[in-house]
Amino acid sequence: MQLTIDNLDGLGAVDYTAAIDASEPFAIARTLNAPSILKGLLCLEGTNLLVPARRGRAVVNSNAGVTLFTGYLTTEPASVYAGVASEGAVYQLALSAVSDEWLLDKQAWGSVVGQGLGGTGTSLISVLAQRLAGGLLAVTGPAQARSVGVFEPAAGATWSARAGAIADAAYTAYRAIGGAIGLGGTTLTQHALSDGDGSLAVAGLKTSSVRELANDVTVTGASEPNAYWTELFLGDGTTTVFDLLGEPESPNAGHATLIAEPFNETALNTQLWQLADPGAHVSLTGAGLACTGGNGLDGQTTLTAWDQLELGGTLVVDRSGKVTPQKR
């Protein structure tokens, strides 16, 4: 295998193959619809190689030239004491890297929801990648991919968690490698475990997780009420509706916000909107969103939300250009 690491120091990809410690082979852990993890040991003694930097890009190729892994170092390599040599103590470097979608996991969603309705797995994941990375990672998949009826991501979920949920719903598997995200059909793979020959060590089975550097960590427990409120209502034979004095303390109370857009920034939020405006008819002004007509061709000048929304109601447009939604 060949290992190259770009430490983002202007030297480009540097070959670290000679520093691979053979005492523990490099391992690439792949989990269905989740980021892949690369782990291994390096020994820089006797080389002029620098210690790999945090967020450096790691690429692993086979001897045949097949790319096996591409990703980024989540932390600086940890020093592991390996023994004593003629010149003193010798340390190994424990390397840990996560595949390319780690870049998208570090992006902030802000007010973006990311739900989908009636789209294929390929199209929905493409939208997620386009909104956060602006086409940084291309998405490829089968043309006749299975469609996903309704997709509503969990609040606070990372990009890989949302993409994994879409791939699960579409009965596909995604993998990020070589600056692209590929989708393919899942296949049945069975691994038989047997302790009949005494080779299975159950105690040796363990799970691994990605550990990243954190500057500020806050740990809280589950929220619990510390006071209870009781309201009493007395019927008078006429009143049919009794309102509470305050809003119920419930996560589902009120209405869900689908899009919150005041149009008060200097540019459109590309995480919420996609604009097709060949004649520059749409702009943002001090009064909000302004549209100065179009080129006369239907469908060429559009401002479209990334999320697929199902709405009911009417729109009233007055001469001042103000759009007022009304309930029906």
N, C-alpha and C positions, 0 to 999 in steps of 0.2 A: 504494500500500500504506500501511498504518497500523501504526506500531510504538509499543507502550506497554510501560513497564517499571515494576514495583512494587519499589522499593528497600527495602522492609520498614522504612520510617521513619515509618509512620503516615499518610502522604499518599495511599496507595492507588496505583492505576495512573496513571502520568504519561505524557502523549503526547510521544514523542520523534521524531515524524515530521518535524518541521521541522529536526531536527539530522542527518538522514540525509545522508551524503556521497554525492553522485551520481557521483563519480569512479570508484567501484567498487560495482556493484550488490550488494545483499544476496543471499545464496545460502543455500538450504535443501538440504542434502545428505541424501537419504533412501536408506538401505541396507536391503535385504530382511531383516526380522526382526532389526533392530539399532536402537539409538537414532538419532534424526534430529539433525542438527547445523545450527545457524544461525550464519552468519558475515557480517560486514559492517563498515562504517566509519561513525563518527559524528564530527561537527565541532560542538563546543559554543561556538565563537567567536560572539559576538553574541547569545547566548541566555542565559537565566537558569536553565538546566537544570543539575542536579547530575551529577557523574560517576556512572554506574551502579555500584551496589554488588555485591559478590560475593554470589552466591546470590539475586540479584534475579530476579523472575519476568518473563519477556519473552513478549509475545503479538504475533503478526503477523497482521493481517487484510488481505484484499484490499479494493479500493475497492468491491466489490459486497457486502462484509460477510461474506465467507467466511473462516473461521479457517484459516490456513495452517500456523501453528506455535504451540505453547505449550511453554515449558520454563524452564530456570533458567540463569543465568550461572555458569559453573564457576569463573571467576577474575575479578579486577578487569580492566577493559579495559586493554590495553597501549597506551602512547603511541607514536605513529608520527610522526616529523618530516615535516611537509608543506611547509615553506618559511617565508619571512619576509614579514610584512605590515607596515603602517605602525606598528603598536604592538609589533612584535617577532616572535619565532618563533611559528609556528602548528603545532599538533599535532592529529593525528587520533586517534581512539580505536578500536582494533581490538576488535570485540565477538565473543564466542564463547559460545554457549548450547547446552544439550543438552535434548532433549525430556523430558516429564514422568517417564518411568521412571527418570531419574537419581536421583530421591528414593529409589526402592526399591534402586537399586544401592548407595547409601550405607549401607543398613541391614546390621547384622551378623547372620549366620545362626546363630551359636552352634552348638548341637548339632543344629540342624535339618538333615535330609537332603533331603527334598523329592522322593522318588521317587514314581512313580505306576504303576498297573497297570490296564489295561483301561478308561481314561477317555478322554473326548473332549478335543481340544485346548482347547476353551473351558473345560471344567470344571477341567482341570489348571492352566491359567494363572490361573483364578479362585482356586484354592486357594493358589497362590503369592502372589498379591496380597493375599488375606485374611490370610495368616499373617504377612506382614511389615508391612502397612500397615493392617490392621484395617478394610478396606473403603474406604480413602482414595481409591483409584482403582477405579472400577467397570469390570467386564469385560463386553463385549457380543460376541456372535458368532452364527454360524448355528446354528439348533436341531439340524440334522442334520449336525453337523461330523464329520469323519472321526475314528475312535478311534485311540488310541495304545496299542499292546500293552503294552510295558514302557518306562518312562522312568526312567533313573538319571542324575542330573546329575553333572557333573565336580566333583571336590572343589575348593572355593574359588571356584567360578564365581559371577559376579554374577547379580542377578535377571534382567537383560535377556538375558544369555547363556543362562540356563535357559529363559526364556520363548521365546527364539529357537529353541532346540533342540526345544522342544515344538511350536512352530508349523511348523518344518521337517518334523518327523515326521508332523504332521497335514495336510501339504500346504496350509497356510494362511499368511497374512501378517498380522502384528500391527502396530498403530501406536498410539502413545500421544499423544493430543491432547485438549485441552479437559478435563483431569481425568478422562479415561476411556481404557480400552484396548479398541480394537476389533479384531476378527478378521474376515477376509474371505478368499475364495478367491483364489489366485494366478492371474494371467493371463499369457499369453505376450506379451512385448514384445521386439522386436528393434531394435537400433540399428546401422545400417550405417555403417561407417567406410571411407572411400575417400580415397586421396591422388591420385586422378586429376586433380582440379582444383587441386592444390597448396594446398588449404586446411587439410589435416590436419597439425598440428605434433606429432609424436610426442614430442619433447622437452618439450612443454608439458604432457603428461599427468602428473598427480601425485596422490598420495594424501594424505589428511588424517587427523588423529587428534585426540582430545580431550586437552588438556593441563590438568591441574589442579594446584593449589598443594599441595606436600607439605612437611611440617615435618621429617620424618625419613625418609631413604631408605637402604636397605641393599641392596647388590648382591652376590650370591653366584653361584658357578659350580655346575656339576653335581656331585653327590656321587659321590665315587670311593673305593673301599676303599684304605686305606694299610697293611693287613696281611692276611695270609691264614692260615687255620687248617686244619690237617689232622688228621683223626681216623682211626685205624686200628682195625678190628674183626677179631677172630680167632674163627672159627667153631669150636665144640666138638662139632658133630654133633647137639646137642640144642636149643640156643637158636635161636629163629626170629625174634626181634625184637631189634634193636639200636637203642637210643635215643641221640640226640645229647646232648652235655653241655650245650648251650645252644640257645635258639631260633634258627632260621635268620634272618639279616638280610635279610629280604625284605619289600617293601611289602604283599604279599598273605599274609604269615604270620599265623596265628591266625584269629580269627573277626571278621567285620565287626559293628560295633555299630549296631543299627538305631535303638533308642531308649534313651537314658540318662536316667532320671528317678527321682531318689530321693524326690520328693515332700516336700522339706524347706524349701520356700519358703513365703512368706505367702499366695501366690496361685498358681493354676495357670498354667503356661507356655502362653500362647495360641498360640505358634508350634509347639507339639507337640500340643495337645489342643483339642478343641471340646466344650463342656459344654452339655447340655440338661437343666436341673434346675429345673422350675417350682415344685417344693415345697421347695427348699433342703435336699435330703437328702444331698448330697455336700459334704464340707468337708475342709480340711487341718488336721491337728492335730499336736501334738508327736510322735505315734506314726506320722505319715504320712497316707495317704489314708483317710478314714473315710466310710462309707456307712450311713445310718440308715434302711434299708428303702426305701420308695418310696410312690407313690400307688396302687399296685395295678393300674396300667394298663401293660401291656407296651409297651416302646419309647418311653415318654415321658421317662424319666430315664436318660440315657446319657452316658458319657464316652468319646469316640471320638478315636482318633489321626488326625491329618490325613493321614499317609502310609498308603497301602494296603499292607498287609503280608500275605504268605502264610506261614502258620505251620503246623507239624505238631507234635503232642505232646498232652499231657494236663495238666490243672490239678487240684491237690489243695487243697481248702479245709478247714481245721480250724476248731474252734469259736472259736479266738482271732481269727479273721478274717484270718489270714496266708495269702497265696496263694503256693504254691511250685510253680514250673514243673518238670516232669520230662521228661527225654528219653525218646523212644520208639524 
